Amino acid sequence: MPTTKTSSSRRSRKALLVIDVQNDFIPGGALAVPEGDQIVPLINRLGGHFKQVVIAQDWHPAGHISFASSHEGHAPNDIIQLPYGPQVLWPDHCVQASRGAELHPKLNLPHAQLILRKGCNPDIDSYSAFVEADRTTTTGLAGYLSQRGIDTVYLVGLALDYCVAWSALDARAAGFNTFVIVDACRAINMDGSLDKATRQMRAAGVNLIKASELQPTALC
C-alpha cells in the first residue's frame, strides 16, 4: 500500500537557494553590488526556517573568459561575442581559493547541505546556478533538488539582476515553483538591467515577494 505523506514531508519540499553571497560581491570587493552586505542578516534569519538550503558560489579559475583582463584592448563592462553569444566582461572576481571568492564571513547557514560552485569552466561563464551561459551545460542542481523531492525554491542573494534572475528563470524552466525574495537581494542595475530582469522573471512565472509575505511555519 502507498504510504501517506506526513505534513513534515510536505514541508521539506521547499528549499532556499542562496546565490553568490561572497566577498567580491559586497562593498569593497572586486565586483561590489551596492548594499550587498546588508542582506546577510535577513538571509541568516530566513535560512533558519528551511531544512533544505543550497549555497551557490562563483568559483572562477584565473584568466577566466569573462574577465576583461583576459581580452587585450577591452575594459570591464564591454560586451564581446563568444561562441555561446554575447558576454559582458567583468573585473577579475571570485578567483578560486582567493579571499574574494570566500562566502561572506557573517553568512551563517551551518545546516546547508550543498555548496555548488559555478563558473569553473575557463571558457564558459555561469550566472545561473542551474545552467551555464552556453545554455547547454547543466550544473546538476535541478537533478539534485528533484531527487530530494523539492518542488519549490526560494532565491536570495547577489546580484538580483544577474545571477539571481538567471537562476530563477532556469528554476522555472526546470519545473520548480520559484520565488525570489527581493528584499534579501541587491542588484547591480547597469543600463536598465534590473527592470529587464524583473520583466523577464514575471513573464516566466517567477513570484517576486518580500520576506514579510512568508509564513515561516510553512517553509521548513
C-alpha positions as CSV (number, residue, x, y, z in Angstrom):
1,M,0.0,0.0,0.0
2,P,1.3,3.5,-0.7
3,T,2.4,5.4,2.3
4,T,0.6,8.6,3.3
5,K,2.9,11.7,3.3
6,T,3.1,13.5,6.6
7,S,2.9,17.2,7.0
8,S,6.6,17.2,7.8
9,S,7.5,15.6,4.4
10,R,5.3,18.1,2.6
11,R,7.1,21.0,4.3
12,S,10.5,19.6,3.3
13,R,9.6,20.0,-0.4
14,K,10.9,23.6,-0.2
15,A,14.5,24.8,-0.5
16,L,16.3,28.1,0.0
17,L,18.9,28.8,-2.7
18,V,21.5,31.4,-1.6
19,I,23.2,32.9,-4.6
20,D,26.8,34.3,-4.6
21,V,27.0,36.0,-1.1
22,Q,30.7,36.3,-1.5
23,N,33.4,38.9,-0.5
24,D,33.9,40.1,-4.1
25,F,30.3,41.0,-4.4
26,I,30.0,43.1,-1.3
27,P,31.2,46.7,-0.8
28,G,35.0,46.7,-1.0
29,G,35.1,43.7,-3.3
30,A,36.3,43.4,-6.9
31,L,32.7,43.4,-8.3
32,A,30.8,45.0,-5.5
33,V,27.0,45.1,-5.5
34,P,25.7,48.2,-3.7
35,E,24.5,47.4,-0.2
36,G,25.3,43.7,-0.9
37,D,26.4,43.2,2.7
38,Q,23.1,44.5,4.1
39,I,21.1,41.4,3.1
40,V,23.2,38.9,5.1
41,P,21.3,39.2,8.4
42,L,18.0,38.7,6.7
43,I,19.3,35.7,4.7
44,N,20.5,34.2,8.0
45,R,17.1,34.6,9.6
46,L,15.3,33.1,6.5
47,G,17.8,30.2,6.5
48,G,16.6,29.2,9.9
49,H,13.2,28.4,8.5
50,F,14.4,26.0,5.8
51,K,15.6,22.4,6.3
52,Q,16.9,22.4,2.8
53,V,19.5,25.0,2.0
54,V,21.8,25.2,-1.1
55,I,24.6,27.8,-1.4
56,A,25.8,28.8,-4.9
57,Q,29.4,30.1,-5.1
58,D,31.1,31.8,-8.1
59,W,34.4,30.0,-8.5
60,H,36.4,31.1,-11.5
61,P,39.9,29.9,-12.5
62,A,42.4,32.7,-13.1
63,G,42.2,34.0,-16.6
64,H,38.5,33.2,-16.9
65,I,37.0,34.1,-20.3
66,S,34.5,36.5,-18.6
67,F,37.4,38.7,-17.2
68,A,38.2,41.9,-19.1
69,S,41.9,41.2,-18.3
70,S,41.7,38.1,-20.5
71,H,40.9,40.2,-23.6
72,E,43.5,42.7,-24.7
73,G,42.1,46.1,-25.5
74,H,38.9,45.6,-23.5
75,A,37.7,47.0,-20.3
76,P,35.1,45.9,-17.7
77,N,31.5,46.3,-18.9
78,D,32.5,45.9,-22.5
79,I,30.4,43.3,-24.3
80,I,32.1,40.8,-26.7
81,Q,30.8,37.9,-28.8
82,L,31.9,34.4,-27.7
83,P,30.9,31.1,-29.3
84,Y,27.9,30.9,-27.0
85,G,26.7,34.5,-27.5
86,P,27.3,38.0,-26.0
87,Q,29.4,38.2,-22.9
88,V,29.7,41.1,-20.5
89,L,33.3,41.5,-19.4
90,W,33.9,41.8,-15.7
91,P,36.8,42.7,-13.4
92,D,38.7,39.7,-12.2
93,H,36.5,38.3,-9.3
94,C,35.8,35.2,-7.3
95,V,39.1,33.6,-8.4
96,Q,39.3,30.1,-7.0
97,A,40.7,29.9,-3.4
98,S,41.0,33.7,-3.2
99,R,39.6,35.8,-0.3
100,G,37.2,37.4,-2.8
101,A,35.7,34.0,-3.6
102,E,35.0,33.2,0.0
103,L,31.5,33.3,1.3
104,H,30.7,36.4,3.4
105,P,32.2,35.8,6.9
106,K,28.9,36.6,8.6
107,L,26.8,34.3,6.4
108,N,25.6,31.7,9.0
109,L,23.9,28.7,7.4
110,P,25.7,25.8,9.0
111,H,22.9,23.4,8.0
112,A,23.3,24.0,4.3
113,Q,23.6,20.6,2.6
114,L,25.3,21.7,-0.6
115,I,27.7,24.3,-1.8
116,L,27.5,24.4,-5.6
117,R,30.5,26.0,-7.3
118,K,29.8,27.5,-10.7
119,G,31.8,29.3,-13.4
120,C,34.6,26.8,-13.0
121,N,34.9,26.2,-16.8
122,P,37.5,28.7,-18.0
123,D,35.8,29.0,-21.4
124,I,32.1,29.5,-20.3
125,D,30.6,32.0,-17.8
126,S,27.9,30.8,-15.4
127,Y,25.5,33.3,-13.9
128,S,22.8,30.7,-13.2
129,A,23.2,28.0,-10.6
130,F,21.3,25.6,-12.9
131,V,22.7,26.1,-16.5
132,E,25.9,27.7,-17.7
133,A,25.9,30.6,-20.1
134,D,26.2,28.4,-23.2
135,R,22.6,27.4,-22.1
136,T,23.5,23.7,-22.7
137,T,25.9,22.7,-19.9
138,T,24.0,21.9,-16.7
139,T,25.3,22.2,-13.1
140,G,23.3,19.2,-11.9
141,L,21.4,21.3,-9.4
142,A,17.9,20.6,-10.9
143,G,18.6,16.8,-10.5
144,Y,19.9,17.3,-7.0
145,L,16.7,19.1,-5.9
146,S,14.4,16.8,-7.7
147,Q,15.9,13.7,-6.2
148,R,15.3,15.1,-2.8
149,G,11.6,15.8,-3.6
150,I,12.0,19.5,-3.8
151,D,9.3,21.2,-5.9
152,T,9.5,24.8,-4.7
153,V,12.6,27.1,-4.4
154,Y,13.1,30.5,-2.8
155,L,16.1,32.5,-4.0
156,V,18.1,35.2,-2.2
157,G,21.5,36.7,-2.8
158,L,23.6,38.7,-5.4
159,A,23.0,40.1,-7.8
160,L,19.3,40.3,-8.3
161,D,19.5,41.3,-12.0
162,Y,22.2,38.7,-13.0
163,C,22.9,35.5,-11.1
164,V,19.7,35.5,-9.0
165,A,17.5,36.3,-12.0
166,W,19.2,33.8,-14.3
167,S,18.9,31.1,-11.6
168,A,15.3,31.9,-11.0
169,L,14.5,31.7,-14.7
170,D,16.2,28.4,-15.0
171,A,14.5,27.1,-11.9
172,R,11.1,27.9,-13.6
173,A,12.2,26.3,-16.8
174,A,13.2,23.2,-14.9
175,G,9.6,23.0,-13.5
176,F,10.1,24.3,-10.0
177,N,7.7,26.7,-8.3
178,T,10.0,29.7,-7.9
179,F,10.0,32.7,-5.6
180,V,12.6,35.5,-5.4
181,I,12.7,37.3,-2.0
182,V,13.5,40.7,-3.3
183,D,14.5,42.4,0.0
184,A,17.0,39.6,0.5
185,C,18.7,40.5,-2.8
186,R,20.5,43.5,-4.2
187,A,21.1,44.5,-7.8
188,I,23.9,45.9,-9.9
189,N,21.3,47.7,-12.1
190,M,23.5,48.5,-15.0
191,D,21.9,50.1,-18.1
192,G,18.4,49.1,-17.0
193,S,19.4,45.5,-16.2
194,L,17.1,45.4,-13.1
195,D,14.0,46.4,-15.0
196,K,14.8,43.9,-17.7
197,A,15.4,41.1,-15.3
198,T,12.2,41.9,-13.4
199,R,10.1,41.8,-16.6
200,Q,11.7,38.5,-17.7
201,M,11.1,36.9,-14.3
202,R,7.4,38.0,-14.1
203,A,6.8,36.9,-17.7
204,A,8.2,33.4,-16.8
205,G,6.0,33.0,-13.8
206,V,8.6,33.7,-11.1
207,N,7.0,35.1,-8.0
208,L,8.6,38.3,-6.6
209,I,7.9,38.6,-2.9
210,K,9.1,40.2,0.2
211,A,10.3,38.4,3.3
212,S,7.3,39.8,5.3
213,E,4.9,37.9,3.0
214,L,6.3,34.5,4.1
215,Q,4.7,32.2,6.7
216,P,7.8,30.7,8.4
217,T,5.9,27.7,9.7
218,A,5.1,26.7,6.1
219,L,8.7,26.8,4.9
220,C,10.6,24.1,6.8
